[in-house]
Amino acid sequence: MTGKELLGELKSPAGTKQLATLYGNDGLETVRRRYSSLIEGLEAEGEVRLFSVPGRSELGGNHTDHNRGKVLAASIQLDAAAAVSPSQDKEVFFRSTGHDDVKLNLSDLSPREEERGEASALIRGIAAEFAAQGTPVMGFRANGDSRVLPGSGLSSSAAIEILFAKIFDNLYCGGKRSTLELAKIGQRAENIYFGKPCGLMDQIACASGGVVAIDFGPGPEASTVDPGAEAAGLITAADPKIKKINFDPKVAGFSLCVVTTGGGHEDLVADYAAIPAEMKAVAAFFGKSVLREVDEKKLIPSLEELRKAVGDRAVLRAIHFFNENRRVEAKLAALEKMNSSYSPGPSLFHDFLDLVNESGDSSWELLQNIYSPKNPAQQNVSLALALTKDFLRGGHGACRVHGGGFAGTIQAYIPINRLGDYRILMEGILGDDSLTVLKVRSTGAVELIINNDSVKTQ
C-alpha cells in the first residue's frame, strides 16, 4: 500500500479499529495525526508499512534478571512507531523525532567501534543477526517517533531494538520470528554492537505484549548461556520460561503511574555495574556463577567468612535477590487469584500491593539502589518515595523504585479517585508532566495491516 493509500485507510473504520486496539479509544485523533505525520515525512512513492513496539514497565523482580532470577513485566501504551518503505539496495535511512538522521550501508555487517552507543550500531547488529541465521536483508527508509520516556526505566532502547528487529523480520523474513527470537536478536545487537551489557527482560516484555512472568533460572529448557550475553559478561538463560497473564489495575480501582524524579544517569554506570558484580561475587564464594545456582540455606551459616570475602553490601544484595524471587512468585499467584475470581475488586488486589511495597522497601534497604553513594546529598528517588508513602498513609496503594534505580523514576499504584490529588502533589514539587499514567497494552511488536482489518502480530 502506498503512503497516500495508508493516509486514507487511517481514517476508515478499519483503521480506527486498528488504532483503538493499540491505544484505546481515547485520543485517537492525536494518534491518527502522529501516524499521518510519519507517513508524510517518509516521502516515499512506493510501498509504505507501519510498525509499533511498546515500552515496558517492570512490575516485580528488581535487579534479578542478571543473576537468572524471576521478573514480572508489562507492555505499556507508550510506544516506538515507524512508517517504513523497503529498499532494493543495502542502504538504510532512519529519521526519528528529536534525533540525528541515521544513514548506513548493510554491505558490511561487522561491528564498528565508532558506532558503539549509536542507533546505527543497533541496526547493523540486528541485520547481522538475521544474516547469520540465513536471512539476506536489504535496506529501508523509515520515519520514526518514540513516546517511550527516555531514562524512565520504561525501556526506550529495547523498544527501538525490537522495532528494528520487527521491521527486518516482516520485510525480509515473512514475520516468522517468535517474540523470544526477536528479543534475543535485539539483546545480542545491544551487547555486541551497541556495547551495553543488558539482560533480556526488557526485550521480551516489549516484544510480547501484556503482562509476562519470566523465569531465567536453570532447568532443562534454560540450561545454556546466550553467546551474545556471555560475550558481554552476562549470564542469561538462552530459553527462559515465559508465562503470560491478564492484569489491569483499573479493574481493582487503581492507576499504575511512573513519576520522573529528576537527576541524570550519566555518572551512574559504576553504581549499576556494582549490583550484578556483587551478587556474582557472593555466588562465586559458593563456587557458582550466579545467585540462582546458590543454595540460599547456606548463606546465613557462611556469614562470617562471606562478609570478609565480599563485604556486607554484597550480602544484603544477595538477600534481596532471594526474597525478590519469592515476591515475584507471590505477585503472580495474587494476580492469578484475581483473574480466577468472579468479582475481582480492591480487596483481592491488596495482597499484590503489599508485595509491591515490600519490594520497594527491599530495594531501599537491601539492594540500596535508591540514590548514589557518591552523591548522598541528591536523593530525588528517596524524596519521591517518601512523599508517596506519606500521601498513601492510612489507605491502600503502593510505591517502589522503577527500573535500575539511583535516579530516574518511581512506580506507584494510586487509587483512581485520588489520582488528581496525587498529581497536584507530585507535579507541584517535581515539575509539570512528571507523572505519567501507564496502561497495559495487550499487543507487543506489531505491523499494522489496515486494509484487511487485522493487526499482524507474532
C-alpha positions as CSV (number, residue, x, y, z in Angstrom):
1,M,0.0,0.0,0.0
2,T,1.3,3.5,-0.9
3,G,1.6,6.2,1.7
4,K,-1.3,8.1,0.1
5,E,-3.5,5.0,0.4
6,L,-2.4,4.5,4.0
7,L,-3.4,8.0,4.9
8,G,-6.9,7.3,3.6
9,E,-7.1,4.0,5.4
10,L,-6.2,5.5,8.8
11,K,-9.5,7.4,8.7
12,S,-11.5,4.4,7.7
13,P,-13.5,2.2,10.2
14,A,-10.8,-0.5,9.9
15,G,-8.1,2.0,10.6
16,T,-9.9,3.3,13.6
17,K,-10.3,-0.2,14.9
18,Q,-6.6,-1.0,14.5
19,L,-5.5,2.2,16.3
20,A,-8.0,1.6,19.1
21,T,-6.6,-1.9,19.5
22,L,-3.2,-0.5,20.3
23,Y,-4.0,2.8,22.1
24,G,-7.5,2.6,23.4
25,N,-10.5,4.7,22.3
26,D,-9.3,8.0,23.9
27,G,-7.2,10.4,21.9
28,L,-7.5,8.5,18.6
29,E,-7.4,11.7,16.5
30,T,-4.0,12.5,18.1
31,V,-2.7,9.0,17.3
32,R,-4.0,9.3,13.8
33,R,-2.2,12.6,13.3
34,R,1.0,11.0,14.6
35,Y,0.9,8.2,12.1
36,S,-0.1,10.6,9.3
37,S,2.9,12.7,10.1
38,L,5.2,9.7,10.0
39,I,3.8,8.7,6.6
40,E,4.1,12.1,5.1
41,G,7.6,12.7,6.5
42,L,8.8,9.5,4.8
43,E,8.2,11.0,1.3
44,A,8.2,7.5,-0.3
45,E,6.5,6.9,-3.6
46,G,6.4,3.1,-3.3
47,E,5.1,0.7,-0.6
48,V,4.8,2.0,3.0
49,R,4.3,-0.1,6.1
50,L,3.5,0.8,9.7
51,F,5.1,-0.7,12.8
52,S,4.7,-0.2,16.6
53,V,6.5,-1.6,19.6
54,P,5.6,-0.8,23.2
55,G,7.8,0.2,26.1
56,R,7.6,-1.9,29.3
57,S,7.2,-1.4,33.0
58,E,8.8,-3.8,35.5
59,L,6.2,-5.0,37.9
60,G,8.4,-7.2,40.0
61,G,12.0,-8.6,40.1
62,N,14.1,-5.5,40.6
63,H,17.7,-6.4,39.6
64,T,17.2,-10.1,39.5
65,D,17.4,-11.0,35.7
66,H,21.2,-10.6,35.5
67,N,21.6,-13.4,38.1
68,R,19.0,-15.7,36.4
69,G,16.2,-14.6,38.6
70,K,12.4,-14.1,38.1
71,V,10.7,-11.0,36.9
72,L,7.2,-9.7,36.1
73,A,6.8,-7.1,33.4
74,A,4.1,-5.4,31.4
75,S,4.0,-3.8,27.9
76,I,2.6,-0.3,28.1
77,Q,0.7,2.1,25.8
78,L,3.8,4.4,25.2
79,D,5.5,3.0,22.1
80,A,8.0,3.5,19.3
81,A,6.4,3.7,15.9
82,A,7.6,4.0,12.4
83,A,6.5,4.3,8.8
84,V,8.8,2.2,6.6
85,S,9.5,1.8,2.9
86,P,11.6,-1.2,1.9
87,S,14.6,-0.7,-0.4
88,Q,16.0,-2.6,-3.3
89,D,19.6,-1.9,-2.1
90,K,21.6,-2.1,1.2
91,E,21.1,1.5,2.2
92,V,19.3,2.3,5.4
93,F,18.0,5.8,6.3
94,F,16.2,6.3,9.6
95,R,14.8,9.6,10.8
96,S,13.5,9.9,14.3
97,T,11.9,12.8,16.1
98,G,14.4,14.7,18.2
99,H,17.4,12.7,17.0
100,D,20.0,13.0,14.2
101,D,19.3,11.1,11.0
102,V,20.9,7.7,10.8
103,K,22.5,6.5,7.5
104,L,24.4,3.3,6.9
105,N,25.1,0.6,4.3
106,L,24.5,-3.0,5.2
107,S,27.1,-4.5,2.8
108,D,29.5,-4.7,5.7
109,L,27.8,-6.2,8.9
110,S,30.9,-6.3,11.1
111,P,30.9,-4.3,14.4
112,R,32.4,-0.8,14.2
113,E,34.0,0.8,17.2
114,E,32.9,4.3,16.1
115,E,29.2,3.3,16.1
116,R,29.2,2.0,19.7
117,G,26.4,3.7,21.6
118,E,24.7,4.8,18.4
119,A,21.4,3.7,16.7
120,S,23.4,2.7,13.6
121,A,25.1,0.1,15.8
122,L,21.7,-1.4,16.7
123,I,20.6,-1.5,13.1
124,R,23.8,-3.1,11.8
125,G,23.9,-5.6,14.7
126,I,20.3,-6.7,14.1
127,A,20.9,-7.0,10.4
128,A,23.9,-9.1,11.2
129,E,21.9,-11.4,13.4
130,F,19.3,-12.0,10.6
131,A,22.1,-12.6,8.1
132,A,23.8,-15.1,10.4
133,Q,20.5,-17.0,10.6
134,G,20.3,-17.3,6.8
135,T,18.0,-14.3,6.1
136,P,19.5,-11.9,3.5
137,V,18.4,-8.4,4.4
138,M,18.1,-5.3,2.3
139,G,17.8,-1.7,3.5
140,F,14.8,0.5,4.1
141,R,13.8,4.1,4.6
142,A,12.0,4.8,7.9
143,N,10.5,7.7,9.7
144,G,10.1,7.0,13.4
145,D,8.9,8.5,16.6
146,S,9.2,7.2,20.2
147,R,6.8,8.2,23.0
148,V,8.6,5.9,25.5
149,L,10.0,8.3,28.1
150,P,13.9,8.1,28.0
151,G,15.7,7.5,31.2
152,S,12.5,6.4,32.9
153,G,13.0,2.6,33.2
154,L,10.4,2.1,30.5
155,S,12.9,0.5,28.1
156,S,13.1,3.1,25.3
157,S,16.2,1.4,24.0
158,A,14.7,-2.1,24.0
159,A,11.6,-0.8,22.2
160,I,13.8,0.6,19.4
161,E,15.7,-2.6,19.1
162,I,12.6,-4.7,18.8
163,L,11.2,-2.1,16.3
164,F,14.2,-2.6,14.0
165,A,14.1,-6.4,14.5
166,K,10.4,-6.5,13.6
167,I,11.0,-4.3,10.5
168,F,13.7,-6.6,9.2
169,D,11.7,-9.8,10.1
170,N,8.5,-8.6,8.4
171,L,10.1,-7.0,5.4
172,Y,12.6,-9.8,4.6
173,C,11.6,-12.9,6.5
174,G,7.8,-13.0,6.3
175,G,7.4,-12.2,10.0
176,K,8.4,-15.7,11.1
177,R,10.4,-14.9,14.2
178,S,8.8,-15.6,17.6
179,T,8.8,-12.9,20.2
180,L,11.7,-14.6,22.1
181,E,13.7,-14.8,18.9
182,L,13.2,-11.1,18.3
183,A,14.2,-10.4,21.9
184,K,17.4,-12.4,21.6
185,I,18.3,-10.6,18.3
186,G,17.8,-7.2,20.0
187,Q,19.8,-8.2,23.0
188,R,22.8,-9.5,21.1
189,A,22.9,-6.4,19.0
190,E,22.9,-4.2,22.1
191,N,25.6,-6.4,23.8
192,I,28.0,-6.8,20.9
193,Y,27.4,-3.9,18.6
194,F,26.0,-1.1,20.8
195,G,28.3,-2.0,23.7
196,K,25.8,-2.2,26.6
197,P,25.7,-5.4,28.8
198,C,21.9,-5.6,29.0
199,G,19.9,-8.6,30.1
200,L,16.9,-10.0,28.2
201,M,13.9,-8.9,30.3
202,D,13.3,-5.6,28.5
203,Q,13.3,-7.0,25.0
204,I,11.0,-9.9,25.9
205,A,8.5,-7.6,27.6
206,C,8.5,-5.2,24.6
207,A,8.1,-7.9,22.1
208,S,5.5,-10.0,23.9
209,G,2.7,-7.6,24.9
210,G,0.5,-7.8,28.0
211,V,2.0,-9.0,31.3
212,V,4.7,-11.7,31.3
213,A,6.3,-13.6,34.1
214,I,9.8,-14.6,33.1
215,D,12.0,-17.2,34.8
216,F,15.6,-17.0,33.8
217,G,16.6,-19.8,36.1
218,P,18.4,-23.0,35.2
219,G,16.5,-26.1,34.1
220,P,16.0,-28.4,31.1
221,E,14.6,-25.5,29.0
222,A,17.1,-22.9,30.3
223,S,20.4,-24.6,30.9
224,T,22.6,-22.8,28.4
225,V,24.1,-19.3,28.2
226,D,23.2,-17.0,25.3
227,P,26.5,-16.3,23.4
228,G,25.8,-12.6,23.0
229,A,25.2,-12.2,26.7
230,E,28.3,-14.2,27.5
231,A,30.4,-12.1,25.3
232,A,29.3,-9.1,27.3
233,G,30.0,-10.7,30.6
234,L,26.3,-11.6,31.4
235,I,24.8,-14.8,32.4
236,T,21.3,-15.1,30.9
237,A,19.3,-18.2,30.2
238,A,19.1,-18.9,26.5
239,D,15.5,-20.1,26.7
240,P,13.7,-18.5,29.7
241,K,10.3,-19.7,30.8
242,I,7.7,-17.1,29.8
243,K,4.1,-17.1,31.1
244,K,1.5,-14.5,30.0
245,I,-1.1,-13.3,32.5
246,N,-4.0,-10.9,32.4
247,F,-3.6,-7.8,34.5
248,D,-5.4,-4.4,34.6
249,P,-5.1,-2.4,37.8
250,K,-8.1,-0.3,36.7
251,V,-10.3,-3.3,37.4
252,A,-9.2,-3.1,41.0
253,G,-9.7,0.7,41.1
254,F,-6.0,1.8,40.8
255,S,-3.9,3.7,38.3
256,L,-0.4,2.5,37.6
257,C,1.9,5.5,37.4
258,V,5.5,6.4,37.0
259,V,6.9,9.6,38.4
260,T,10.0,11.2,36.9
261,T,12.1,12.5,39.8
262,G,14.9,14.2,38.0
263,G,18.6,13.5,38.0
264,G,20.6,12.0,35.2
265,H,22.1,8.5,34.6
266,E,25.3,9.7,33.1
267,D,27.5,9.1,36.1
268,L,25.8,6.0,37.4
269,V,27.5,3.3,35.3
270,A,29.6,2.1,38.1
271,D,26.7,2.0,40.5
272,Y,24.6,-0.1,38.1
273,A,27.6,-2.4,37.4
274,A,28.3,-3.0,41.1
275,I,24.9,-4.7,41.7
276,P,25.3,-7.7,39.4
277,A,29.0,-7.8,40.2
278,E,28.5,-8.0,43.9
279,M,25.7,-10.6,43.6
280,K,28.0,-12.7,41.4
281,A,30.8,-12.3,44.0
282,V,28.5,-13.9,46.5
283,A,27.8,-16.7,44.0
284,A,31.5,-17.2,43.4
285,F,32.1,-17.6,47.1
286,F,30.0,-20.7,46.9
287,G,31.6,-21.9,43.6
288,K,28.7,-20.8,41.4
289,S,28.3,-18.3,38.5
290,V,25.1,-16.6,39.6
291,L,23.0,-16.4,42.7
292,R,20.2,-18.5,41.2
293,E,22.6,-21.5,41.4
294,V,23.3,-20.9,45.1
295,D,21.6,-22.8,47.9
296,E,20.1,-20.0,49.9
297,K,20.2,-22.1,53.1
298,K,24.0,-21.9,53.0
299,L,24.0,-18.1,53.2
300,I,23.5,-17.4,56.9
301,P,25.7,-20.2,58.2
302,S,28.5,-18.8,56.0
303,L,28.2,-15.2,57.0
304,E,31.4,-14.9,59.0
305,E,33.6,-15.8,56.1
306,L,31.3,-14.4,53.4
307,R,31.3,-10.9,54.9
308,K,35.1,-10.9,54.9
309,A,35.2,-12.1,51.3
310,V,32.6,-9.8,49.7
311,G,31.5,-7.2,52.2
312,D,28.2,-6.5,53.9
313,R,26.5,-4.7,50.9
314,A,27.0,-7.7,48.7
315,V,25.5,-9.9,51.3
316,L,22.5,-7.6,51.6
317,R,22.0,-7.5,47.9
318,A,22.1,-11.3,47.8
319,I,19.4,-11.4,50.4
320,H,17.3,-9.0,48.3
321,F,17.7,-11.3,45.3
322,F,16.4,-14.4,47.1
323,N,13.5,-12.5,48.7
324,E,12.6,-10.7,45.4
325,N,12.3,-14.0,43.6
326,R,9.8,-15.2,46.1
327,R,7.9,-12.0,45.8
328,V,7.6,-12.4,42.0
329,E,6.1,-15.8,42.6
330,A,3.7,-14.4,45.2
331,K,2.7,-11.5,42.9
332,L,2.0,-13.9,40.1
333,A,-0.2,-16.0,42.4
334,A,-2.1,-12.9,43.6
335,L,-2.8,-11.9,40.0
336,E,-3.9,-15.4,39.1
337,K,-6.2,-15.4,42.1
338,M,-7.7,-12.1,40.9
339,N,-8.2,-13.4,37.4
340,S,-10.0,-16.6,38.7
341,S,-12.4,-14.6,40.9
342,Y,-15.9,-13.9,39.7
343,S,-15.7,-10.4,41.3
344,P,-12.2,-9.1,41.2
345,G,-12.1,-6.0,43.3
346,P,-9.8,-3.9,45.5
347,S,-9.7,-6.4,48.4
348,L,-8.1,-9.1,46.2
349,F,-5.6,-6.6,44.9
350,H,-4.3,-5.6,48.3
351,D,-2.1,-8.7,48.6
352,F,-0.4,-7.7,45.4
353,L,0.0,-4.1,46.6
354,D,1.6,-5.3,49.9
355,L,4.2,-7.2,47.8
356,V,4.9,-4.1,45.8
357,N,5.6,-2.2,49.0
358,E,7.8,-5.0,50.3
359,S,9.8,-4.9,47.0
360,G,10.2,-1.2,47.3
361,D,11.4,-1.4,50.9
362,S,13.8,-4.2,50.0
363,S,15.3,-2.1,47.1
364,W,15.7,0.8,49.5
365,E,17.2,-1.1,52.5
366,L,18.9,-4.2,51.0
367,L,19.6,-3.6,47.3
368,Q,20.4,0.0,48.0
369,N,19.7,1.4,44.5
370,I,17.7,4.5,45.6
371,Y,20.5,7.0,45.5
372,S,24.1,7.0,44.5
373,P,26.6,6.6,47.4
374,K,28.8,9.0,45.5
375,N,26.3,11.8,46.0
376,P,24.2,11.3,49.1
377,A,23.0,14.9,49.1
378,Q,21.0,14.3,46.0
379,Q,18.1,11.8,46.7
380,N,15.4,12.5,44.2
381,V,14.0,9.0,44.2
382,S,14.1,8.8,48.0
383,L,12.1,12.0,48.2
384,A,9.5,10.9,45.7
385,L,9.0,7.6,47.6
386,A,8.7,9.4,50.9
387,L,6.1,11.8,49.5
388,T,4.2,8.9,48.0
389,K,4.3,6.9,51.2
390,D,3.0,9.9,53.2
391,F,0.2,10.5,50.6
392,L,-0.9,6.9,50.8
393,R,-0.7,6.7,54.6
394,G,-3.9,5.2,56.2
395,G,-5.1,4.0,52.8
396,H,-4.3,1.5,50.1
397,G,-1.7,1.9,47.4
398,A,2.0,1.1,46.8
399,C,5.2,2.5,45.5
400,R,8.7,1.3,44.7
401,V,11.8,2.4,42.7
402,H,11.3,1.7,39.0
403,G,14.0,0.2,36.8
404,G,17.7,0.4,37.5
405,G,17.4,3.0,40.2
406,F,19.8,5.5,41.7
407,A,18.0,8.2,39.7
408,G,15.1,8.4,37.3
409,T,11.6,7.2,38.2
410,I,9.4,5.6,40.8
411,Q,6.4,3.4,40.2
412,A,3.1,4.0,42.2
413,Y,-0.3,2.4,42.4
414,I,-2.7,5.2,43.3
415,P,-6.5,4.8,43.9
416,I,-8.2,6.2,40.8
417,N,-10.4,8.5,43.0
418,R,-7.2,10.1,44.5
419,L,-5.1,10.4,41.3
420,G,-5.9,14.1,40.8
421,D,-4.7,15.0,44.3
422,Y,-1.5,12.9,43.8
423,R,-0.8,14.6,40.5
424,I,-1.1,18.0,42.1
425,L,1.3,17.0,44.9
426,M,4.0,15.4,42.8
427,E,3.9,17.8,39.9
428,G,3.9,20.8,42.3
429,I,7.2,19.6,43.7
430,L,8.9,17.7,40.8
431,G,7.5,19.7,37.8
432,D,4.8,19.6,35.2
433,D,4.2,16.3,33.5
434,S,6.5,14.5,35.9
435,L,3.6,12.0,36.5
436,T,2.6,9.6,33.7
437,V,-0.3,7.2,34.0
438,L,0.5,3.8,32.3
439,K,-1.9,1.5,30.6
440,V,-1.1,-2.2,30.0
441,R,-1.0,-2.9,26.2
442,S,-2.1,-6.4,25.2
443,T,-0.1,-6.5,22.0
444,G,3.6,-6.4,21.6
445,A,5.7,-5.8,18.5
446,V,3.2,-5.4,15.6
447,E,2.9,-4.4,12.0
448,L,-0.4,-2.6,11.3
449,I,-2.2,-4.2,8.4
450,I,-5.2,-1.9,8.0
451,N,-6.7,-2.8,4.7
452,N,-7.7,-6.3,5.7
453,D,-9.0,-5.2,9.2
454,S,-6.3,-7.0,11.1
455,V,-3.1,-6.4,13.0
456,K,-0.2,-8.6,12.1
457,T,1.3,-10.0,15.3
458,Q,3.5,-12.8,16.3
